[in-house]
Amino acid sequence: MLVAAQGGPPLMRYLRAFGAFWYDFLVGDRWELFVGPILALLVARLLTWGHVPGALTGLILFVLVALIGTLSVAAVLREVGRKAA
């Protein structure tokens, strides 16, 4: 059983800690790496609904993932450059 302490009812503290853990685990420091795969899956689903051939769908997804990865690396390098200056 949860023991009550400062910060509200024990169930609310547990739910808040549970949500904070999953947010930190899934999103972490780079939100782009969390949103990227979800966006890629959404685009893939939309393309298959539109009867786009599989090879073209794969190419579009490859370009999308490469773009998101490049933007994420560029953001990290930008932050490192700011800290060094």
C-alpha positions as CSV (number, residue, x, y, z in Angstrom):
1,M,0.0,0.0,0.0
2,L,1.2,3.5,-0.8
3,V,2.2,5.7,2.1
4,A,0.9,9.3,2.1
5,A,3.6,12.0,2.2
6,Q,3.9,15.6,1.0
7,G,2.7,16.4,-2.5
8,G,-0.9,15.2,-2.5
9,P,-2.7,11.9,-2.4
10,P,-0.5,8.8,-3.0
11,L,-2.4,7.8,-6.1
12,M,-1.8,11.2,-7.8
13,R,1.9,11.1,-6.8
14,Y,2.2,7.7,-8.3
15,L,0.4,8.6,-11.5
16,R,2.6,11.8,-11.9
17,A,5.8,9.8,-11.3
18,F,4.6,7.1,-13.8
19,G,3.8,9.7,-16.4
20,A,7.2,11.5,-15.9
21,F,9.1,8.2,-16.2
22,W,7.4,7.3,-19.5
23,Y,7.8,10.8,-20.9
24,D,11.5,10.8,-20.0
25,F,11.9,7.3,-21.4
26,L,10.2,7.9,-24.7
27,V,10.9,11.5,-25.4
28,G,14.1,12.1,-23.4
29,D,16.3,14.9,-24.6
30,R,15.5,14.7,-28.4
31,W,11.8,15.0,-29.1
32,E,12.5,14.6,-32.8
33,L,13.6,11.0,-32.3
34,F,10.2,10.3,-30.6
35,V,8.1,12.1,-33.2
36,G,10.0,10.8,-36.3
37,P,9.0,7.2,-36.2
38,I,5.4,8.0,-35.4
39,L,5.4,10.4,-38.4
40,A,7.0,7.8,-40.6
41,L,4.4,5.2,-39.7
42,L,1.6,7.7,-40.3
43,V,3.0,8.7,-43.7
44,A,3.4,5.0,-44.6
45,R,-0.2,4.3,-43.7
46,L,-1.4,7.3,-45.7
47,L,0.6,6.2,-48.7
48,T,-0.8,2.6,-48.6
49,W,-4.3,4.0,-48.4
50,G,-3.5,6.0,-51.5
51,H,-2.4,2.8,-53.3
52,V,1.2,4.1,-53.8
53,P,3.5,1.3,-54.8
54,G,5.6,-0.3,-52.0
55,A,9.0,0.7,-53.5
56,L,8.0,4.3,-53.7
57,T,6.6,4.2,-50.1
58,G,9.9,2.8,-48.9
59,L,11.9,5.5,-50.7
60,I,9.7,8.2,-49.3
61,L,10.1,6.8,-45.8
62,F,13.8,6.5,-46.2
63,V,14.1,10.1,-47.2
64,L,11.8,11.2,-44.3
65,V,13.8,9.2,-41.7
66,A,17.1,10.6,-43.2
67,L,15.8,14.1,-43.0
68,I,14.6,13.8,-39.4
69,G,17.9,12.2,-38.4
70,T,19.9,14.9,-40.1
71,L,17.9,17.6,-38.4
72,S,18.4,15.9,-35.0
73,V,22.2,15.8,-35.5
74,A,22.2,19.4,-36.7
75,A,20.3,20.5,-33.6
76,V,22.8,18.6,-31.4
77,L,25.8,20.2,-33.2
78,R,24.2,23.6,-32.9
79,E,23.8,23.2,-29.1
80,V,27.4,22.0,-28.7
81,G,28.6,25.0,-30.7
82,R,26.6,27.4,-28.5
83,K,28.1,25.8,-25.3
84,A,31.6,26.0,-26.7
85,A,31.3,29.7,-27.6
